[in-house]
Amino acid sequence: MTVRSNFVWLTLALSLFDLSCNASPVRQRTAVPDGFYAAPYYPTPYGGWEDSWKDSYAKAQALVGKMTLAEKTNITGGSGMFMGNSGSAYRVGFPQLCLQDGALGVGNTDHNTAFPAGITTGATFDKDLIYARAVAIGKEFRGKGAHVFLGPSVGPLGRKPLGGRNWEGFGADPVLQGIAGALTIKGVQEQGVIATIKHFIGNEQEMYRMYNPFQAGYSSNIDDRTLHELYLWPFADGVHAGVGAAMTSYNAVNGSANSQNAYLINNLLKDELGFQGFVMSDWLSHISGVASALAGLDMSMPGDTQIPLFGNSPFKFHLTEAVLNGSVPVDRLNDMATRIVAAWYQFGQDKSFPAVNFHSYVSSEKGLLYPGAVPVSPIGKVNWFVDVQADHGSVARQVAQDAITLLKNDDNFLPLSTKSSLRIFGSDARVDPAGPNACGSRACNKGTLGMGWGSGVANYPYFDDPVTAIKKRVENVKLYDSDDFPHTLTPSPTDDDIAIVFINSAAGENSFTVEGNHGDRDNDKFSAWHNGDKLVQKAAENYKNVIVVVHTVGPLILEPWIDLPSVKAILFAHLPGQEAGESLANVLFGDVSPSGHLPYSITKNENDLPDSVTKLVKEIIGQPQDTYSEGLYIDYRWLNKQGIKPRYAFGHGLSYTTFNYTDAHIKIVNALSSALPPARQSKPSVAILSTEIPPASEAYEPADFSKVWRYIYSWLSKSDADKAYAVGTSSSSSKSGSQIYPYPEGYSTVQKPGVPAGGGQGGNPALFDTILELDVTVQNTGSRHKGKASVQAYVQFPTDSEYDTPIIQLRDFAKTRELGTGESETVTLRLRRKDLSVWDTQKQDWVAPGALGANGKSKRYIVWLGEGSDKLFTRCFSDTLVCERGVEPPV
């Protein structure tokens, strides 16, 4: 059964309406600032021209060609809120599809694994682990019979550090997001499960994201270059990996709602990026019928209008009507249906895919088949309690462990001895006494924070909490189970005692408000929750040695206590999922060395970053405007440009051992012989099905069919179907449709040849050619501890380039295996043409400013290798192919 957590929004939405839905229309949006424009782009490009999808499209067209009109429109939407899955065409053998959250494990079910969150996974900087997590997630979705994994999330990118859903993604950098997203897609889809890259695009805060009858969702106003080089980048990598589905976001971009934004869906996603799969709306974000279909939306989820549970839909029977009356061209509907069916074939789901064996809204074996139809829903068996965990707990523990980021370790205070006398403070040290799943959708902050809240969560099968894992190793442990420092310490502190203080910071989806935080961290902001800063300060007053463990969705400001002499060590454990305990204990007691690195920067002050990213948009009149005035400069890019030293920079992370990086080499794999990539090949023509309006009889609802109350169907009554068909086939409306629907500016039905920057999945195939390859040998030079090292490659563009570029930009990363003392390993990093290019807004293409010029010479790129964006140790030149150590880094 399909699920999204919109219970709070649903309650709010219903309170705005009487039962006849006579409500005020959405207010006219405020005009966006000058220079921001959502250009029209029509028609929707056909899918099926890309080689790796051709066979699936051929099969899909054969199947769709057998469908009636009502069957085609039925598969383009869900069956309704709390009703279940997408529509089916069982007569021709196409099933309902189960589209399922969440991004860190199978949501709202049982006997599953609650993996570490995306932000934790990104902190590993480990491609092998990112992929292993994805494989395990894919196996669990398949085992539960879920056809579509609603992940990975690469949007929000993390532009706003206080954004509510940043933790679902992998970090505040497009390359980190792109690599991790693509590896996640690969691992999931290899298991025969369709991955969904989301949320497309610019959904960088939660508050005011949704359109409602009284206010439009906020508009993210993004210039063309920034859109391409930051926010579209990870989507391009995901499409290049062959992702089968994409999800639009709730907000608008440049004034146009994303579920009907033709520039985003038709132009960028389906033309420039060559996306071959299907595009769905986020749950209850679909605000129009014809407009969104023409703009490229293929599937409406969960099928309802924004005010659900009235059996109404923007698609389904309304789409049937729109095709019959000529408003929506038949070829657009055929493409919608074909894209959905092609994805089903592409991942082998026509061959022995498991049946859905769980229910998202019912936890017992038997229950309501259609909870949205309560109290008249039939009852039956809905849960088979299939255990899909296998050995995935070990994968989850490895990710959680290798993500733990050691920020500070004065005098090598860590690791601890098992003979230590430990005093533990903070409720975050132990699981919620009411149980790890006591709060629905994890919409509370009680106990160890293992994940954020909202639709991106999963149920915990169990919860291994830190204090339990610590007590397994140390006898002398005292837990002060409160976030208030005790008035009396029993026993009294001694010089041998070590205090471990657990603090956290939570966030989640705007469907819920938790302790005054409306999804985003708008209440506590950059401070730890539950007066965590004060708890650390008090511990530091009473104990000579303090360790701080932080479970958090994102950066905190640590200045109130970071320099206190008693605070010896800080560990960011991020959001570890079910394996919070042993993963942390392994690091605390030195079973392994910490090897995580920050997937964002931690500043000293909020105003170290621009207001445009630290402030949340809170307009309550008109359409809120969120203008990306900082352009390319977010996180470490901004800090470097402004010369602001953060407390801890993006990529920072310490180890218990030391590493030496030697013998770096750079070579050219493919020469940058021109600034522009080779021209794209002409888009191959694709076969299309009949474009004639089908007979009205294909839409008639069956006689004597017993409908489920509130369930959304695609049929029309005979009279409605005949009426629509008569309009659609009349001479006055058969061509332009001007009598039926007021088509938008720039509307056309003529397929375009394709934009210059396109040509393959993810864009021009040449963009993904490897240009530079770098090798570096990493040796563990410590004398006591094993450890893993992360190598990060940052590019510095030619200084005499005409383009303004950030000083350094992450372009690749690699992690060694665990190296014993004295052991070494050579790692390889690669930079693609796109990594060495900028988006030229005039040429509307990617330009490599360092390519060979008319004089036969190329400009110099510098590739910096390091352990973090602030710890660069080697620079390599693209022109001389020389690498140098011990030079002053540019930041």
Secondary structure as GFF3:
##gff-version 3
##sequence-region A 1 891
A	DSSP	alpha_helix	7	15	.	.	.	ID=ss1
A	DSSP	three_ten_helix	51	53	.	.	.	ID=ss2
A	DSSP	alpha_helix	54	64	.	.	.	ID=ss3
A	DSSP	alpha_helix	69	74	.	.	.	ID=ss4
A	DSSP	three_ten_helix	90	92	.	.	.	ID=ss5
A	DSSP	beta_strand	99	100	.	.	.	ID=ss6
A	DSSP	alpha_helix	118	123	.	.	.	ID=ss7
A	DSSP	alpha_helix	127	143	.	.	.	ID=ss8
A	DSSP	beta_strand	148	149	.	.	.	ID=ss9
A	DSSP	three_ten_helix	166	168	.	.	.	ID=ss10
A	DSSP	alpha_helix	174	189	.	.	.	ID=ss11
A	DSSP	beta_strand	194	200	.	.	.	ID=ss12
A	DSSP	beta_strand	219	221	.	.	.	ID=ss13
A	DSSP	alpha_helix	224	226	.	.	.	ID=ss14
A	DSSP	pi_helix	227	231	.	.	.	ID=ss15
A	DSSP	alpha_helix	233	240	.	.	.	ID=ss16
A	DSSP	beta_strand	245	248	.	.	.	ID=ss17
A	DSSP	beta_strand	252	253	.	.	.	ID=ss18
A	DSSP	beta_strand	256	257	.	.	.	ID=ss19
A	DSSP	three_ten_helix	258	260	.	.	.	ID=ss20
A	DSSP	alpha_helix	262	262	.	.	.	ID=ss21
A	DSSP	pi_helix	263	272	.	.	.	ID=ss22
A	DSSP	beta_strand	278	280	.	.	.	ID=ss23
A	DSSP	alpha_helix	290	295	.	.	.	ID=ss24
A	DSSP	alpha_helix	317	324	.	.	.	ID=ss25
A	DSSP	alpha_helix	330	346	.	.	.	ID=ss26
A	DSSP	beta_strand	366	368	.	.	.	ID=ss27
A	DSSP	three_ten_helix	371	373	.	.	.	ID=ss28
A	DSSP	beta_strand	379	381	.	.	.	ID=ss29
A	DSSP	alpha_helix	392	403	.	.	.	ID=ss30
A	DSSP	beta_strand	405	409	.	.	.	ID=ss31
A	DSSP	three_ten_helix	410	412	.	.	.	ID=ss32
A	DSSP	beta_strand	421	425	.	.	.	ID=ss33
A	DSSP	three_ten_helix	427	429	.	.	.	ID=ss34
A	DSSP	three_ten_helix	440	442	.	.	.	ID=ss35
A	DSSP	alpha_helix	466	471	.	.	.	ID=ss36
A	DSSP	beta_strand	477	480	.	.	.	ID=ss37
A	DSSP	beta_strand	497	505	.	.	.	ID=ss38
A	DSSP	alpha_helix	532	542	.	.	.	ID=ss39
A	DSSP	beta_strand	546	552	.	.	.	ID=ss40
A	DSSP	beta_strand	567	572	.	.	.	ID=ss41
A	DSSP	three_ten_helix	577	579	.	.	.	ID=ss42
A	DSSP	alpha_helix	580	588	.	.	.	ID=ss43
A	DSSP	three_ten_helix	606	608	.	.	.	ID=ss44
A	DSSP	alpha_helix	611	614	.	.	.	ID=ss45
A	DSSP	beta_strand	625	627	.	.	.	ID=ss46
A	DSSP	alpha_helix	635	642	.	.	.	ID=ss47
A	DSSP	beta_strand	659	668	.	.	.	ID=ss48
A	DSSP	three_ten_helix	696	699	.	.	.	ID=ss49
A	DSSP	alpha_helix	718	728	.	.	.	ID=ss50
A	DSSP	three_ten_helix	765	768	.	.	.	ID=ss51
A	DSSP	beta_strand	770	780	.	.	.	ID=ss52
A	DSSP	beta_strand	790	796	.	.	.	ID=ss53
A	DSSP	beta_strand	809	815	.	.	.	ID=ss54
A	DSSP	beta_strand	824	832	.	.	.	ID=ss55
A	DSSP	three_ten_helix	834	836	.	.	.	ID=ss56
A	DSSP	beta_strand	838	840	.	.	.	ID=ss57
A	DSSP	beta_strand	845	847	.	.	.	ID=ss58
A	DSSP	beta_strand	862	868	.	.	.	ID=ss59
A	DSSP	beta_strand	871	877	.	.	.	ID=ss60
A	DSSP	beta_strand	883	885	.	.	.	ID=ss61
###
